[in-house]
Amino acid sequence: MPEFTRPAVLLLTVALGGVAAAESAADAVSYTFSFTGATGSLGDTSFEAADVSYTLFADTEDVQPGSPRGFNVTPLSGTVSVGDVVTDIGAALIANSAVWTYTSDEQGLRIGFGIYDPFESFTSGSYDGPLGWNMTASFAGAAVGDESILRAIQDDGIETLAGTLLVTAYASTSFSSTVVPAPPVAVAMLGLAAAGRTGRRRR
């Protein structure tokens, strides 16, 4: 009968925990709204002709059906980038917010980001992307049409730890979604097998 040393028991415990976590883990997904040639401010600092973006992070298992042919998700966290400066979006705003989408024959794929109470969209627009996109797959596309996608981000702004982000103008804008799959169970099982080999000893 094989015996296991104390370090091997610890490895087995970690590996078994990894199996359980892998079985329950959801895929991570990020949603990024990007602007080139942007004008605005972050806190007390103004910017012009800047690359600006904000990214919302979520789990794919949290995506819910929304409006007809649409979906929405409340993010877990978010960041704002202005050039090389990156700061977190305020936790209270994140908890009251959603990234949402719907598809219409007239407007195509529309994507927005805003808050529930009081309802307000920071941004909303049509993008070159798959119609009926369910928010759980990666894609990237530019905004389409002549409509400005700026909503409350140009008046009320997005609250961050560095102050309020305001974007009042931009040269071009786009959207991207990136899905990072959860580690497969097989990875944790490899760790379990390795722990078994490490702990086995001959009598």
Secondary structure, 3 states (H helix, E strand, C coil): CCCCCHHHHHHHHHHHHHHHHHHHCCCEEEEEEEEEEEEEEECCEEEEEEEEEEEEEEEHHHCEECCCCEEEECCCEEEEEECCEEEEECHHHHHCEEEEEEEECCCEEEEEEEECCCCEEEEEEEECCCCCCCCCCCEEEEECCCCCCECHHHCCCEEECCEEEEEEECCEEEEEEEEECCCCHHHHHHHHHHHHHHHCCCC
